């Protein structure tokens, strides 16, 4: 279930709420009881076991080391 970050405008605390995506636009009261909260934009962490293949040719740079002098 997705987690959404909120900040309370009254006391300044930040908190998370886990809820379904269908309820993502719903308001969330502050744990201290305040109602004036705002949903924050948060970064997404993506984890996994896949890695990008490494180039086999030497060099690098702007064109993979093949044509740059």
PDB file with SEQRES, HELIX, SHEET and CRYST1 records, atoms N, CA, C and O in Angstrom:
SEQRES   1 A   69  UNK UNK UNK UNK UNK UNK UNK UNK UNK UNK UNK UNK UNK          
SEQRES   2 A   69  UNK UNK UNK UNK UNK UNK UNK UNK UNK UNK UNK UNK UNK          
SEQRES   3 A   69  UNK UNK UNK UNK UNK UNK UNK UNK UNK UNK UNK UNK UNK          
SEQRES   4 A   69  UNK UNK UNK UNK UNK UNK UNK UNK UNK UNK UNK UNK UNK          
SEQRES   5 A   69  UNK UNK UNK UNK UNK UNK UNK UNK UNK UNK UNK UNK UNK          
SEQRES   6 A   69  UNK UNK UNK UNK                                              
HELIX    1 AA1 UNK A   21  UNK A   23  5                                   3    
HELIX    2 AA2 UNK A   61  UNK A   63  5                                   3    
SHEET    1 AA1 3 UNK A  14  UNK A  18  0                                        
SHEET    2 AA1 3 UNK A   3  UNK A   8 -1                                        
SHEET    3 AA1 3 UNK A  37  UNK A  39 -1                                        
CRYST1    1.000    1.000    1.000  90.00  90.00  90.00 P 1           1          
ATOM      1  N   UNK A   1       0.845  -1.164   0.000  1.00  0.00           N  
ATOM      2  CA  UNK A   1       0.000   0.000   0.000  1.00  0.00           C  
ATOM      3  C   UNK A   1       0.900   1.240   0.000  1.00  0.00           C  
ATOM      4  O   UNK A   1       1.878   1.289   0.746  1.00  0.00           O  
ATOM      5  N   UNK A   2       0.585   2.225  -0.817  1.00  0.00           N  
ATOM      6  CA  UNK A   2       1.415   3.436  -0.882  1.00  0.00           C  
ATOM      7  C   UNK A   2       1.374   4.234   0.414  1.00  0.00           C  
ATOM      8  O   UNK A   2       0.386   4.222   1.148  1.00  0.00           O  
ATOM      9  N   UNK A   3       2.478   4.926   0.670  1.00  0.00           N  
ATOM     10  CA  UNK A   3       2.568   5.821   1.819  1.00  0.00           C  
ATOM     11  C   UNK A   3       2.633   7.249   1.304  1.00  0.00           C  
ATOM     12  O   UNK A   3       3.320   7.536   0.323  1.00  0.00           O  
ATOM     13  N   UNK A   4       1.927   8.126   1.961  1.00  0.00           N  
ATOM     14  CA  UNK A   4       1.888   9.533   1.584  1.00  0.00           C  
ATOM     15  C   UNK A   4       2.396  10.373   2.752  1.00  0.00           C  
ATOM     16  O   UNK A   4       2.048  10.122   3.906  1.00  0.00           O  
ATOM     17  N   UNK A   5       3.216  11.363   2.443  1.00  0.00           N  
ATOM     18  CA  UNK A   5       3.787  12.247   3.452  1.00  0.00           C  
ATOM     19  C   UNK A   5       2.937  13.508   3.556  1.00  0.00           C  
ATOM     20  O   UNK A   5       2.496  14.061   2.548  1.00  0.00           O  
ATOM     21  N   UNK A   6       2.717  13.952   4.784  1.00  0.00           N  
ATOM     22  CA  UNK A   6       1.941  15.154   5.060  1.00  0.00           C  
ATOM     23  C   UNK A   6       2.711  16.025   6.040  1.00  0.00           C  
ATOM     24  O   UNK A   6       3.566  15.543   6.783  1.00  0.00           O  
ATOM     25  N   UNK A   7       2.392  17.321   6.029  1.00  0.00           N  
ATOM     26  CA  UNK A   7       2.930  18.245   7.027  1.00  0.00           C  
ATOM     27  C   UNK A   7       1.767  19.040   7.600  1.00  0.00           C  
ATOM     28  O   UNK A   7       0.873  19.485   6.881  1.00  0.00           O  
ATOM     29  N   UNK A   8       1.807  19.201   8.896  1.00  0.00           N  
ATOM     30  CA  UNK A   8       0.783  19.965   9.593  1.00  0.00           C  
ATOM     31  C   UNK A   8       1.161  21.435   9.547  1.00  0.00           C  
ATOM     32  O   UNK A   8       2.275  21.801   9.920  1.00  0.00           O  
ATOM     33  N   UNK A   9       0.253  22.273   9.097  1.00  0.00           N  
ATOM     34  CA  UNK A   9       0.522  23.708   9.054  1.00  0.00           C  
ATOM     35  C   UNK A   9       0.442  24.348  10.430  1.00  0.00           C  
ATOM     36  O   UNK A   9       1.037  25.401  10.660  1.00  0.00           O  
ATOM     37  N   UNK A  10      -0.280  23.729  11.339  1.00  0.00           N  
ATOM     38  CA  UNK A  10      -0.443  24.302  12.682  1.00  0.00           C  
ATOM     39  C   UNK A  10       0.789  24.074  13.557  1.00  0.00           C  
ATOM     40  O   UNK A  10       1.261  25.002  14.214  1.00  0.00           O  
ATOM     41  N   UNK A  11       1.314  22.846  13.572  1.00  0.00           N  
ATOM     42  CA  UNK A  11       2.437  22.549  14.469  1.00  0.00           C  
ATOM     43  C   UNK A  11       3.744  22.253  13.736  1.00  0.00           C  
ATOM     44  O   UNK A  11       4.797  22.188  14.369  1.00  0.00           O  
ATOM     45  N   UNK A  12       3.697  22.073  12.409  1.00  0.00           N  
ATOM     46  CA  UNK A  12       4.905  21.859  11.627  1.00  0.00           C  
ATOM     47  C   UNK A  12       5.408  20.430  11.576  1.00  0.00           C  
ATOM     48  O   UNK A  12       6.425  20.169  10.934  1.00  0.00           O  
ATOM     49  N   UNK A  13       4.737  19.501  12.226  1.00  0.00           N  
ATOM     50  CA  UNK A  13       5.206  18.113  12.210  1.00  0.00           C  
ATOM     51  C   UNK A  13       4.911  17.462  10.856  1.00  0.00           C  
ATOM     52  O   UNK A  13       3.951  17.821  10.173  1.00  0.00           O  
ATOM     53  N   UNK A  14       5.745  16.510  10.489  1.00  0.00           N  
ATOM     54  CA  UNK A  14       5.512  15.725   9.278  1.00  0.00           C  
ATOM     55  C   UNK A  14       5.180  14.300   9.693  1.00  0.00           C  
ATOM     56  O   UNK A  14       5.660  13.809  10.714  1.00  0.00           O  
ATOM     57  N   UNK A  15       4.346  13.641   8.882  1.00  0.00           N  
ATOM     58  CA  UNK A  15       3.912  12.285   9.195  1.00  0.00           C  
ATOM     59  C   UNK A  15       3.533  11.562   7.921  1.00  0.00           C  
ATOM     60  O   UNK A  15       3.292  12.182   6.885  1.00  0.00           O  
ATOM     61  N   UNK A  16       3.483  10.240   8.007  1.00  0.00           N  
ATOM     62  CA  UNK A  16       3.125   9.391   6.873  1.00  0.00           C  
ATOM     63  C   UNK A  16       1.778   8.736   7.121  1.00  0.00           C  
ATOM     64  O   UNK A  16       1.404   8.441   8.256  1.00  0.00           O  
ATOM     65  N   UNK A  17       1.060   8.515   6.024  1.00  0.00           N  
ATOM     66  CA  UNK A  17      -0.207   7.791   6.086  1.00  0.00           C  
ATOM     67  C   UNK A  17      -0.176   6.740   4.990  1.00  0.00           C  
ATOM     68  O   UNK A  17       0.088   7.059   3.831  1.00  0.00           O  
ATOM     69  N   UNK A  18      -0.444   5.487   5.346  1.00  0.00           N  
ATOM     70  CA  UNK A  18      -0.578   4.412   4.360  1.00  0.00           C  
ATOM     71  C   UNK A  18      -2.044   4.284   4.002  1.00  0.00           C  
ATOM     72  O   UNK A  18      -2.898   4.108   4.871  1.00  0.00           O  
ATOM     73  N   UNK A  19      -2.327   4.375   2.696  1.00  0.00           N  
ATOM     74  CA  UNK A  19      -3.704   4.262   2.233  1.00  0.00           C  
ATOM     75  C   UNK A  19      -3.704   3.844   0.770  1.00  0.00           C  
ATOM     76  O   UNK A  19      -2.697   4.006   0.081  1.00  0.00           O  
ATOM     77  N   UNK A  20      -4.816   3.312   0.292  1.00  0.00           N  
ATOM     78  CA  UNK A  20      -4.876   2.911  -1.115  1.00  0.00           C  
ATOM     79  C   UNK A  20      -4.788   4.127  -2.039  1.00  0.00           C  
ATOM     80  O   UNK A  20      -5.107   5.248  -1.642  1.00  0.00           O  
ATOM     81  N   UNK A  21      -4.357   3.890  -3.262  1.00  0.00           N  
ATOM     82  CA  UNK A  21      -4.230   4.982  -4.232  1.00  0.00           C  
ATOM     83  C   UNK A  21      -5.560   5.668  -4.485  1.00  0.00           C  
ATOM     84  O   UNK A  21      -5.594   6.861  -4.785  1.00  0.00           O  
ATOM     85  N   UNK A  22      -6.646   4.934  -4.367  1.00  0.00           N  
ATOM     86  CA  UNK A  22      -7.963   5.524  -4.591  1.00  0.00           C  
ATOM     87  C   UNK A  22      -8.290   6.591  -3.546  1.00  0.00           C  
ATOM     88  O   UNK A  22      -9.177   7.416  -3.767  1.00  0.00           O  
ATOM     89  N   UNK A  23      -7.591   6.586  -2.422  1.00  0.00           N  
ATOM     90  CA  UNK A  23      -7.819   7.574  -1.364  1.00  0.00           C  
ATOM     91  C   UNK A  23      -6.676   8.577  -1.275  1.00  0.00           C  
ATOM     92  O   UNK A  23      -6.554   9.272  -0.267  1.00  0.00           O  
ATOM     93  N   UNK A  24      -5.840   8.670  -2.300  1.00  0.00           N  
ATOM     94  CA  UNK A  24      -4.657   9.533  -2.242  1.00  0.00           C  
ATOM     95  C   UNK A  24      -4.993  11.007  -2.117  1.00  0.00           C  
ATOM     96  O   UNK A  24      -4.185  11.768  -1.584  1.00  0.00           O  
ATOM     97  N   UNK A  25      -6.156  11.440  -2.588  1.00  0.00           N  
ATOM     98  CA  UNK A  25      -6.529  12.852  -2.523  1.00  0.00           C  
ATOM     99  C   UNK A  25      -7.231  13.212  -1.217  1.00  0.00           C  
ATOM    100  O   UNK A  25      -7.498  14.388  -0.970  1.00  0.00           O  
ATOM    101  N   UNK A  26      -7.533  12.227  -0.379  1.00  0.00           N  
ATOM    102  CA  UNK A  26      -8.217  12.491   0.884  1.00  0.00           C  
ATOM    103  C   UNK A  26      -7.308  13.267   1.836  1.00  0.00           C  
ATOM    104  O   UNK A  26      -6.085  13.134   1.790  1.00  0.00           O  
ATOM    105  N   UNK A  27      -7.914  14.071   2.691  1.00  0.00           N  
ATOM    106  CA  UNK A  27      -7.140  14.793   3.699  1.00  0.00           C  
ATOM    107  C   UNK A  27      -6.740  13.844   4.818  1.00  0.00           C  
ATOM    108  O   UNK A  27      -7.352  12.792   5.004  1.00  0.00           O  
ATOM    109  N   UNK A  28      -5.708  14.226   5.561  1.00  0.00           N  
ATOM    110  CA  UNK A  28      -5.237  13.410   6.672  1.00  0.00           C  
ATOM    111  C   UNK A  28      -5.023  14.315   7.879  1.00  0.00           C  
ATOM    112  O   UNK A  28      -4.258  15.275   7.796  1.00  0.00           O  
ATOM    113  N   UNK A  29      -5.680  14.030   8.991  1.00  0.00           N  
ATOM    114  CA  UNK A  29      -5.463  14.852  10.176  1.00  0.00           C  
ATOM    115  C   UNK A  29      -4.094  14.592  10.799  1.00  0.00           C  
ATOM    116  O   UNK A  29      -3.576  13.477  10.732  1.00  0.00           O  
ATOM    117  N   UNK A  30      -3.529  15.598  11.387  1.00  0.00           N  
ATOM    118  CA  UNK A  30      -2.248  15.505  12.087  1.00  0.00           C  
ATOM    119  C   UNK A  30      -2.397  14.564  13.286  1.00  0.00           C  
ATOM    120  O   UNK A  30      -3.461  14.534  13.903  1.00  0.00           O  
ATOM    121  N   UNK A  31      -1.357  13.796  13.631  1.00  0.00           N  
ATOM    122  CA  UNK A  31      -1.418  12.950  14.824  1.00  0.00           C  
ATOM    123  C   UNK A  31      -1.676  13.751  16.113  1.00  0.00           C  
ATOM    124  O   UNK A  31      -2.140  13.188  17.104  1.00  0.00           O  
ATOM    125  N   UNK A  32      -1.381  15.046  16.103  1.00  0.00           N  
ATOM    126  CA  UNK A  32      -1.638  15.906  17.262  1.00  0.00           C  
ATOM    127  C   UNK A  32      -3.075  16.428  17.289  1.00  0.00           C  
ATOM    128  O   UNK A  32      -3.469  17.125  18.224  1.00  0.00           O  
ATOM    129  N   UNK A  33      -3.868  16.083  16.242  1.00  0.00           N  
ATOM    130  CA  UNK A  33      -5.275  16.473  16.207  1.00  0.00           C  
ATOM    131  C   UNK A  33      -5.604  17.682  15.354  1.00  0.00           C  
ATOM    132  O   UNK A  33      -6.767  18.079  15.276  1.00  0.00           O  
ATOM    133  N   UNK A  34      -4.602  18.281  14.708  1.00  0.00           N  
ATOM    134  CA  UNK A  34      -4.859  19.445  13.856  1.00  0.00           C  
ATOM    135  C   UNK A  34      -5.398  18.991  12.497  1.00  0.00           C  
ATOM    136  O   UNK A  34      -5.028  17.927  12.001  1.00  0.00           O  
ATOM    137  N   UNK A  35      -6.259  19.792  11.909  1.00  0.00           N  
ATOM    138  CA  UNK A  35      -6.871  19.421  10.628  1.00  0.00           C  
ATOM    139  C   UNK A  35      -6.204  20.096   9.432  1.00  0.00           C  
ATOM    140  O   UNK A  35      -6.400  19.657   8.299  1.00  0.00           O  
ATOM    141  N   UNK A  36      -5.428  21.143   9.654  1.00  0.00           N  
ATOM    142  CA  UNK A  36      -4.831  21.906   8.556  1.00  0.00           C  
ATOM    143  C   UNK A  36      -3.517  21.261   8.121  1.00  0.00           C  
ATOM    144  O   UNK A  36      -2.447  21.648   8.590  1.00  0.00           O  
ATOM    145  N   UNK A  37      -3.600  20.279   7.226  1.00  0.00           N  
ATOM    146  CA  UNK A  37      -2.414  19.571   6.745  1.00  0.00           C  
ATOM    147  C   UNK A  37      -2.312  19.694   5.239  1.00  0.00           C  
ATOM    148  O   UNK A  37      -3.292  19.993   4.558  1.00  0.00           O  
ATOM    149  N   UNK A  38      -1.121  19.460   4.731  1.00  0.00           N  
ATOM    150  CA  UNK A  38      -0.877  19.505   3.295  1.00  0.00           C  
ATOM    151  C   UNK A  38      -0.075  18.272   2.904  1.00  0.00           C  
ATOM    152  O   UNK A  38       0.845  17.864   3.613  1.00  0.00           O  
ATOM    153  N   UNK A  39      -0.436  17.683   1.765  1.00  0.00           N  
ATOM    154  CA  UNK A  39       0.294  16.509   1.278  1.00  0.00           C  
ATOM    155  C   UNK A  39       1.580  16.981   0.617  1.00  0.00           C  
ATOM    156  O   UNK A  39       1.570  17.923  -0.175  1.00  0.00           O  
ATOM    157  N   UNK A  40       2.687  16.323   0.945  1.00  0.00           N  
ATOM    158  CA  UNK A  40       3.997  16.685   0.410  1.00  0.00           C  
ATOM    159  C   UNK A  40       4.327  15.841  -0.808  1.00  0.00           C  
ATOM    160  O   UNK A  40       3.863  14.708  -0.940  1.00  0.00           O  
ATOM    161  N   UNK A  41       5.123  16.397  -1.682  1.00  0.00           N  
ATOM    162  CA  UNK A  41       5.680  15.613  -2.779  1.00  0.00           C  
ATOM    163  C   UNK A  41       6.854  14.843  -2.221  1.00  0.00           C  
ATOM    164  O   UNK A  41       7.689  15.409  -1.514  1.00  0.00           O  
ATOM    165  N   UNK A  42       6.930  13.577  -2.523  1.00  0.00           N  
ATOM    166  CA  UNK A  42       8.025  12.773  -1.995  1.00  0.00           C  
ATOM    167  C   UNK A  42       8.752  12.072  -3.120  1.00  0.00           C  
ATOM    168  O   UNK A  42       8.207  11.856  -4.202  1.00  0.00           O  
ATOM    169  N   UNK A  43       9.987  11.724  -2.843  1.00  0.00           N  
ATOM    170  CA  UNK A  43      10.778  10.988  -3.818  1.00  0.00           C  
ATOM    171  C   UNK A  43      10.379   9.527  -3.781  1.00  0.00           C  
ATOM    172  O   UNK A  43       9.874   9.031  -2.775  1.00  0.00           O  
ATOM    173  N   UNK A  44      10.610   8.854  -4.877  1.00  0.00           N  
ATOM    174  CA  UNK A  44      10.270   7.446  -4.985  1.00  0.00           C  
ATOM    175  C   UNK A  44      11.558   6.648  -4.984  1.00  0.00           C  
ATOM    176  O   UNK A  44      12.460   6.915  -5.778  1.00  0.00           O  
ATOM    177  N   UNK A  45      11.645   5.684  -4.108  1.00  0.00           N  
ATOM    178  CA  UNK A  45      12.801   4.802  -4.063  1.00  0.00           C  
ATOM    179  C   UNK A  45      12.444   3.513  -4.795  1.00  0.00           C  
ATOM    180  O   UNK A  45      11.484   2.829  -4.438  1.00  0.00           O  
ATOM    181  N   UNK A  46      13.213   3.196  -5.804  1.00  0.00           N  
ATOM    182  CA  UNK A  46      12.986   1.969  -6.557  1.00  0.00           C  
ATOM    183  C   UNK A  46      14.168   1.052  -6.306  1.00  0.00           C  
ATOM    184  O   UNK A  46      15.318   1.430  -6.527  1.00  0.00           O  
ATOM    185  N   UNK A  47      13.881  -0.140  -5.849  1.00  0.00           N  
ATOM    186  CA  UNK A  47      14.948  -1.097  -5.602  1.00  0.00           C  
ATOM    187  C   UNK A  47      14.696  -2.345  -6.419  1.00  0.00           C  
ATOM    188  O   UNK A  47      13.559  -2.645  -6.784  1.00  0.00           O  
ATOM    189  N   UNK A  48      15.737  -3.050  -6.696  1.00  0.00           N  
ATOM    190  CA  UNK A  48      15.612  -4.290  -7.459  1.00  0.00           C  
ATOM    191  C   UNK A  48      16.973  -4.915  -7.660  1.00  0.00           C  
ATOM    192  O   UNK A  48      17.998  -4.330  -7.312  1.00  0.00           O  
ATOM    193  N   UNK A  49      16.973  -6.098  -8.222  1.00  0.00           N  
ATOM    194  CA  UNK A  49      18.221  -6.808  -8.409  1.00  0.00           C  
ATOM    195  C   UNK A  49      18.814  -6.651  -9.793  1.00  0.00           C  
ATOM    196  O   UNK A  49      19.918  -7.133 -10.043  1.00  0.00           O  
ATOM    197  N   UNK A  50      18.123  -6.000 -10.685  1.00  0.00           N  
ATOM    198  CA  UNK A  50      18.617  -5.868 -12.050  1.00  0.00           C  
ATOM    199  C   UNK A  50      19.682  -4.784 -12.118  1.00  0.00           C  
ATOM    200  O   UNK A  50      19.592  -3.768 -11.429  1.00  0.00           O  
ATOM    201  N   UNK A  51      20.682  -5.005 -12.946  1.00  0.00           N  
ATOM    202  CA  UNK A  51      21.714  -4.005 -13.166  1.00  0.00           C  
ATOM    203  C   UNK A  51      21.862  -3.785 -14.654  1.00  0.00           C  
ATOM    204  O   UNK A  51      21.559  -4.670 -15.454  1.00  0.00           O  
ATOM    205  N   UNK A  52      22.323  -2.616 -15.022  1.00  0.00           N  
ATOM    206  CA  UNK A  52      22.553  -2.301 -16.426  1.00  0.00           C  
ATOM    207  C   UNK A  52      23.828  -3.000 -16.888  1.00  0.00           C  
ATOM    208  O   UNK A  52      24.791  -3.094 -16.126  1.00  0.00           O  
ATOM    209  N   UNK A  53      23.846  -3.486 -18.115  1.00  0.00           N  
ATOM    210  CA  UNK A  53      25.065  -4.131 -18.607  1.00  0.00           C  
ATOM    211  C   UNK A  53      26.183  -3.117 -18.777  1.00  0.00           C  
ATOM    212  O   UNK A  53      25.946  -1.972 -19.162  1.00  0.00           O  
ATOM    213  N   UNK A  54      27.399  -3.546 -18.486  1.00  0.00           N  
ATOM    214  CA  UNK A  54      28.561  -2.681 -18.660  1.00  0.00           C  
ATOM    215  C   UNK A  54      29.043  -2.769 -20.102  1.00  0.00           C  
ATOM    216  O   UNK A  54      29.019  -3.842 -20.705  1.00  0.00           O  
ATOM    217  N   UNK A  55      29.480  -1.639 -20.656  1.00  0.00           N  
ATOM    218  CA  UNK A  55      30.014  -1.675 -22.017  1.00  0.00           C  
ATOM    219  C   UNK A  55      31.289  -2.507 -22.064  1.00  0.00           C  
ATOM    220  O   UNK A  55      32.092  -2.488 -21.131  1.00  0.00           O  
ATOM    221  N   UNK A  56      31.464  -3.233 -23.155  1.00  0.00           N  
ATOM    222  CA  UNK A  56      32.643  -4.083 -23.282  1.00  0.00           C  
ATOM    223  C   UNK A  56      33.799  -3.366 -23.953  1.00  0.00           C  
ATOM    224  O   UNK A  56      34.947  -3.784 -23.805  1.00  0.00           O  
ATOM    225  N   UNK A  57      33.523  -2.289 -24.691  1.00  0.00           N  
ATOM    226  CA  UNK A  57      34.603  -1.563 -25.345  1.00  0.00           C  
ATOM    227  C   UNK A  57      35.244  -0.604 -24.357  1.00  0.00           C  
ATOM    228  O   UNK A  57      34.593  -0.162 -23.410  1.00  0.00           O  
ATOM    229  N   UNK A  58      36.501  -0.280 -24.564  1.00  0.00           N  
ATOM    230  CA  UNK A  58      37.191   0.650 -23.686  1.00  0.00           C  
ATOM    231  C   UNK A  58      36.707   2.063 -23.910  1.00  0.00           C  
ATOM    232  O   UNK A  58      36.012   2.347 -24.886  1.00  0.00           O  
ATOM    233  N   UNK A  59      37.064   2.920 -23.030  1.00  0.00           N  
ATOM    234  CA  UNK A  59      36.709   4.335 -23.202  1.00  0.00           C  
ATOM    235  C   UNK A  59      35.417   4.687 -22.519  1.00  0.00           C  
ATOM    236  O   UNK A  59      35.065   4.111 -21.490  1.00  0.00           O  
ATOM    237  N   UNK A  60      34.737   5.603 -23.074  1.00  0.00           N  
ATOM    238  CA  UNK A  60      33.488   6.098 -22.507  1.00  0.00           C  
ATOM    239  C   UNK A  60      33.225   7.460 -23.084  1.00  0.00           C  
ATOM    240  O   UNK A  60      33.501   7.707 -24.258  1.00  0.00           O  
ATOM    241  N   UNK A  61      32.708   8.325 -22.295  1.00  0.00           N  
ATOM    242  CA  UNK A  61      32.478   9.690 -22.744  1.00  0.00           C  
ATOM    243  C   UNK A  61      31.198   9.819 -23.536  1.00  0.00           C  
ATOM    244  O   UNK A  61      30.248   9.061 -23.343  1.00  0.00           O  
ATOM    245  N   UNK A  62      31.189  10.788 -24.426  1.00  0.00           N  
ATOM    246  CA  UNK A  62      29.951  11.178 -25.084  1.00  0.00           C  
ATOM    247  C   UNK A  62      29.421  10.155 -26.070  1.00  0.00           C  
ATOM    248  O   UNK A  62      28.218  10.120 -26.325  1.00  0.00           O  
ATOM    249  N   UNK A  63      30.272   9.335 -26.625  1.00  0.00           N  
ATOM    250  CA  UNK A  63      29.769   8.397 -27.639  1.00  0.00           C  
ATOM    251  C   UNK A  63      30.248   6.962 -27.378  1.00  0.00           C  
ATOM    252  O   UNK A  63      30.328   6.158 -28.307  1.00  0.00           O  
ATOM    253  N   UNK A  64      30.553   6.652 -26.167  1.00  0.00           N  
ATOM    254  CA  UNK A  64      30.958   5.290 -25.835  1.00  0.00           C  
ATOM    255  C   UNK A  64      32.401   4.970 -26.154  1.00  0.00           C  
ATOM    256  O   UNK A  64      32.799   3.808 -26.070  1.00  0.00           O  
ATOM    257  N   UNK A  65      33.191   5.949 -26.515  1.00  0.00           N  
ATOM    258  CA  UNK A  65      34.600   5.737 -26.752  1.00  0.00           C  
ATOM    259  C   UNK A  65      34.947   5.304 -28.176  1.00  0.00           C  
ATOM    260  O   UNK A  65      36.111   5.036 -28.476  1.00  0.00           O  
ATOM    261  N   UNK A  66      33.955   5.234 -29.044  1.00  0.00           N  
ATOM    262  CA  UNK A  66      34.222   4.742 -30.389  1.00  0.00           C  
ATOM    263  C   UNK A  66      34.699   5.798 -31.362  1.00  0.00           C  
ATOM    264  O   UNK A  66      35.537   5.511 -32.217  1.00  0.00           O  
ATOM    265  N   UNK A  67      34.184   7.025 -31.254  1.00  0.00           N  
ATOM    266  CA  UNK A  67      34.516   7.998 -32.291  1.00  0.00           C  
ATOM    267  C   UNK A  67      35.089   9.308 -31.766  1.00  0.00           C  
ATOM    268  O   UNK A  67      35.495  10.159 -32.559  1.00  0.00           O  
ATOM    269  N   UNK A  68      35.131   9.486 -30.475  1.00  0.00           N  
ATOM    270  CA  UNK A  68      35.673  10.734 -29.922  1.00  0.00           C  
ATOM    271  C   UNK A  68      37.197  10.657 -29.889  1.00  0.00           C  
ATOM    272  O   UNK A  68      37.760   9.605 -29.586  1.00  0.00           O  
ATOM    273  N   UNK A  69      37.833  11.718 -30.186  1.00  0.00           N  
ATOM    274  CA  UNK A  69      39.284  11.713 -30.237  1.00  0.00           C  
ATOM    275  C   UNK A  69      39.849  12.260 -29.020  1.00  0.00           C  
ATOM    276  O   UNK A  69      41.070  12.334 -28.885  1.00  0.00           O  
TER     277      UNK A  69                                                      
END                                                                             
